[in-house]
Amino acid sequence: MRSHPILAIAVAIFATAGCDTVKPPALGGGTSQAGSAIGAVTSSFKAVTLSDDDIGAMADSSCAAMDKQSKIAPPGSKYDSRLKRVVKAFPKSINGKPARYKVYITKDVNAWAMYNGCIRVYSGLMDLMNDDELRGVIGHEIGHVALGHAKSRMQVAYATSAAREAAAASGNSAVSSLSQSQAGDLAEKFINAQYSQANESAADDYSFDLLKERKLSRKGLVTAFQKLAKLSGDNASSMMSTHPPSSERAEHMQKRLNEER
């Protein structure tokens, strides 16, 4: 039987959003669980059928909301200058969209990239990693965008965010202009969502191949995952500790390095 990707994604989003959307009926009320479930599926279907322009606009609003609430390393600062040096050999665009880098000043160890080329690196991660390790992590995040994972993640975030509720209330299938709070909620949903094991592994390999293509060291991918494994104990829900464990990802990168010798 031929599979239907859009339907499959809708089912996945419904599973993710179920706890927030499907509620027991109020005593004496006329709203049933079935009705709520149908509404959730409808909203999920709208999420996966959003146009690329819709997703790009939501990424723009979400990234802007995160920038507004974060402390950004100013141009010429040590973090900004280092990041520019680290990514100098990387592609200037991803899937035709300009790659735009900024550093958030925070002790958190994290990095993420959105569909529109918005790439944000936390100073806590930069303090933990050397340049080669940092390139490996950023290459991984770029991989999520280039391979379409970030687009799907934004769809999932939209299906469980206040932006979806606003769209439903207005009768639109997408939100062309989000309020600050809606954009912030969407950004938080996006950042806190988890990629699948397959997505994480594919992004790891993408980073390895990108570094190889650019004639950059790949050893940093091994040691970066080793550091993250120690940081999280392979149990905590930090940026790269879950699917699969960081120690296994380090072993996979080392195996690829060994195969080149």
Wavefront OBJ file of the C-alpha trace (Angstrom):
o trace
v 0.000 0.000 0.000
v 1.327 3.429 -0.876
v 2.036 5.594 2.161
v 0.818 9.174 2.566
v 3.531 11.387 4.111
v 1.227 14.303 4.976
v -1.229 12.001 6.738
v 1.628 10.357 8.625
v 2.924 13.725 9.823
v -0.581 14.759 10.847
v -0.901 11.608 12.942
v 2.478 12.327 14.556
v 1.489 15.902 15.371
v -1.825 14.701 16.763
v 0.048 12.320 19.050
v 2.291 15.165 20.204
v -0.541 17.600 20.784
v -3.040 15.151 22.256
v -2.503 16.000 25.926
v -3.090 19.703 25.296
v -6.004 19.386 22.906
v -8.120 16.384 23.857
v -9.856 17.143 27.140
v -12.694 15.306 28.929
v -16.101 16.927 28.468
v -17.300 19.276 31.171
v -20.174 17.951 33.286
v -23.390 18.816 31.530
v -21.518 20.290 28.564
v -22.119 19.546 24.921
v -18.448 19.238 23.828
v -17.241 15.679 23.485
v -13.774 14.154 23.409
v -14.498 13.078 19.848
v -15.231 16.658 18.841
v -12.008 17.886 20.437
v -10.070 15.121 18.760
v -11.503 16.029 15.368
v -10.513 19.647 15.992
v -6.977 18.579 16.865
v -6.658 16.510 13.700
v -8.001 19.406 11.616
v -5.507 21.831 13.132
v -2.707 19.310 12.677
v -3.607 18.860 9.016
v -3.535 22.623 8.544
v -0.095 22.699 10.172
v 1.433 20.165 7.799
v -0.104 21.838 4.738
v 1.315 25.286 5.526
v 3.178 26.801 2.600
v 6.937 27.355 2.706
v 6.246 31.097 2.852
v 4.003 30.585 5.888
v 6.679 28.576 7.677
v 9.332 31.116 6.719
v 7.201 33.961 8.096
v 6.639 32.085 11.356
v 10.364 31.362 11.638
v 11.084 35.060 11.082
v 8.653 36.060 13.845
v 9.854 33.346 16.212
v 13.517 34.187 15.744
v 12.817 37.902 16.228
v 10.912 37.145 19.440
v 13.831 35.091 20.799
v 16.300 37.832 19.855
v 14.198 40.424 21.660
v 14.110 38.481 24.908
v 17.768 37.384 24.789
v 21.048 39.185 25.450
v 22.928 39.168 22.129
v 26.704 39.404 21.871
v 27.388 42.777 20.204
v 29.388 43.022 16.963
v 33.114 42.946 17.622
v 32.738 41.266 21.023
v 34.831 38.183 21.782
v 31.893 35.801 21.284
v 30.687 37.442 18.080
v 34.210 37.592 16.627
v 34.905 33.973 17.516
v 31.660 32.734 15.988
v 32.398 34.590 12.752
v 35.817 32.965 12.632
v 34.408 29.501 13.368
v 31.792 29.616 10.596
v 33.910 31.483 8.022
v 34.342 28.356 5.874
v 30.683 27.318 6.142
v 28.088 27.905 3.384
v 26.661 31.402 3.310
v 23.164 30.062 2.647
v 21.078 26.985 3.474
v 18.471 25.835 0.969
v 18.681 29.249 -0.681
v 18.191 31.213 2.561
v 21.014 33.343 4.007
v 22.654 31.858 7.098
v 22.398 34.462 9.875
v 24.382 33.800 13.057
v 24.150 35.405 16.491
v 25.359 34.512 19.980
v 23.071 34.550 23.018
v 24.905 35.408 26.241
v 23.746 32.707 28.637
v 25.262 29.875 30.653
v 22.923 27.412 28.909
v 24.601 24.886 26.606
v 22.571 24.981 23.411
v 22.353 25.903 19.740
v 19.542 25.771 17.208
v 18.681 26.710 13.641
v 15.354 27.528 12.003
v 13.962 27.023 8.525
v 14.682 30.660 7.556
v 18.439 30.403 8.199
v 18.284 31.893 11.694
v 21.138 30.190 13.610
v 21.697 30.924 17.287
v 24.587 29.700 19.423
v 24.659 30.069 23.216
v 27.794 31.374 24.921
v 27.620 28.471 27.380
v 28.185 26.103 24.474
v 31.046 28.235 23.165
v 32.704 28.190 26.593
v 32.482 24.393 26.666
v 33.708 23.672 23.128
v 36.892 24.367 21.198
v 36.580 25.690 17.633
v 36.535 22.276 15.934
v 33.892 20.990 18.350
v 31.815 24.114 17.867
v 31.936 23.672 14.087
v 30.719 20.101 14.497
v 27.737 21.186 16.602
v 26.824 24.096 14.305
v 27.166 21.822 11.276
v 24.722 19.476 12.971
v 22.178 22.286 13.406
v 22.654 23.366 9.786
v 21.970 19.758 8.839
v 18.567 19.892 10.507
v 17.659 22.830 8.250
v 19.200 21.453 5.043
v 17.535 18.049 5.506
v 14.075 19.510 6.167
v 13.912 18.571 9.856
v 13.608 22.182 11.044
v 10.655 22.727 8.718
v 8.815 19.726 10.154
v 9.711 20.818 13.675
v 8.149 24.230 13.055
v 5.001 22.495 11.809
v 4.823 20.486 15.032
v 5.513 23.598 17.115
v 2.753 25.470 15.290
v 0.264 22.660 15.872
v 0.756 22.923 19.648
v 1.196 26.687 20.033
v -0.888 29.770 20.729
v -0.340 30.733 17.078
v -2.543 27.844 15.989
v -5.279 28.972 18.368
v -5.074 32.478 16.924
v -5.354 31.093 13.404
v -8.358 28.980 14.347
v -10.071 31.957 15.970
v -9.522 34.152 12.919
v -10.544 31.449 10.462
v -7.171 31.488 8.702
v -5.071 28.412 7.935
v -1.876 30.233 8.893
v -0.786 33.199 10.964
v 0.716 35.871 8.747
v 1.382 38.306 11.582
v 2.002 36.991 15.091
v 1.842 39.012 18.284
v 4.988 39.117 20.406
v 3.556 36.607 22.887
v 2.381 34.234 20.144
v 5.751 34.380 18.382
v 7.528 33.801 21.685
v 5.326 30.803 22.454
v 5.960 29.364 19.002
v 9.709 29.834 19.414
v 9.687 28.096 22.797
v 7.714 25.180 21.373
v 10.195 24.909 18.495
v 13.312 25.032 20.668
v 11.992 22.599 23.269
v 10.739 20.031 20.742
v 12.883 16.938 20.208
v 14.052 15.565 16.905
v 13.689 11.862 16.237
v 16.610 9.464 16.539
v 16.726 9.172 12.741
v 16.813 12.973 12.362
v 19.589 13.351 14.924
v 21.704 10.645 13.290
v 21.176 12.131 9.819
v 22.188 15.600 11.073
v 25.333 14.115 12.649
v 26.337 12.574 9.326
v 25.477 15.792 7.490
v 27.845 17.707 9.758
v 30.599 15.148 9.215
v 30.183 15.353 5.434
v 30.031 19.163 5.497
v 33.263 19.376 7.473
v 34.928 16.914 5.130
v 33.769 18.842 2.053
v 35.153 22.073 3.512
v 38.424 20.351 4.479
v 37.834 20.965 8.175
v 38.649 18.670 11.088
v 35.987 16.087 11.957
v 37.610 14.999 15.220
v 35.708 17.771 16.975
v 32.460 15.903 16.372
v 33.793 13.014 18.439
v 35.059 15.100 21.336
v 31.993 17.386 21.295
v 29.681 14.425 21.864
v 32.039 13.063 24.519
v 31.821 16.374 26.383
v 28.034 16.417 26.101
v 27.879 12.837 27.378
v 29.819 13.839 30.505
v 27.729 16.985 30.927
v 24.382 15.213 30.748
v 25.278 11.754 31.997
v 23.402 10.562 28.873
v 20.212 10.823 30.907
v 19.377 14.505 31.201
v 17.347 16.220 28.496
v 20.068 18.595 27.271
v 20.570 19.656 23.672
v 22.061 16.428 22.341
v 21.766 13.805 25.046
v 18.736 11.806 24.034
v 18.313 10.238 20.577
v 20.666 8.362 20.538
v 22.872 8.948 23.634
v 25.816 11.288 23.093
v 28.329 8.528 23.840
v 26.919 6.400 20.994
v 27.036 9.367 18.651
v 30.670 9.949 19.516
v 31.390 6.292 18.717
v 29.631 6.597 15.354
v 31.659 9.674 14.416
v 34.867 7.924 15.495
v 33.925 4.927 13.380
v 33.524 7.160 10.334
v 36.905 8.725 11.026
v 38.502 5.280 11.310
v 36.990 4.227 7.999
v 38.833 7.091 6.266
v 42.243 5.830 7.363
l 1 2 3 4 5 6 7 8 9 10 11 12 13 14 15 16 17 18 19 20 21 22 23 24 25 26 27 28 29 30 31 32 33 34 35 36 37 38 39 40 41 42 43 44 45 46 47 48 49 50 51 52 53 54 55 56 57 58 59 60 61 62 63 64 65 66 67 68 69 70 71 72 73 74 75 76 77 78 79 80 81 82 83 84 85 86 87 88 89 90 91 92 93 94 95 96 97 98 99 100 101 102 103 104 105 106 107 108 109 110 111 112 113 114 115 116 117 118 119 120 121 122 123 124 125 126 127 128 129 130 131 132 133 134 135 136 137 138 139 140 141 142 143 144 145 146 147 148 149 150 151 152 153 154 155 156 157 158 159 160 161 162 163 164 165 166 167 168 169 170 171 172 173 174 175 176 177 178 179 180 181 182 183 184 185 186 187 188 189 190 191 192 193 194 195 196 197 198 199 200 201 202 203 204 205 206 207 208 209 210 211 212 213 214 215 216 217 218 219 220 221 222 223 224 225 226 227 228 229 230 231 232 233 234 235 236 237 238 239 240 241 242 243 244 245 246 247 248 249 250 251 252 253 254 255 256 257 258 259 260 261
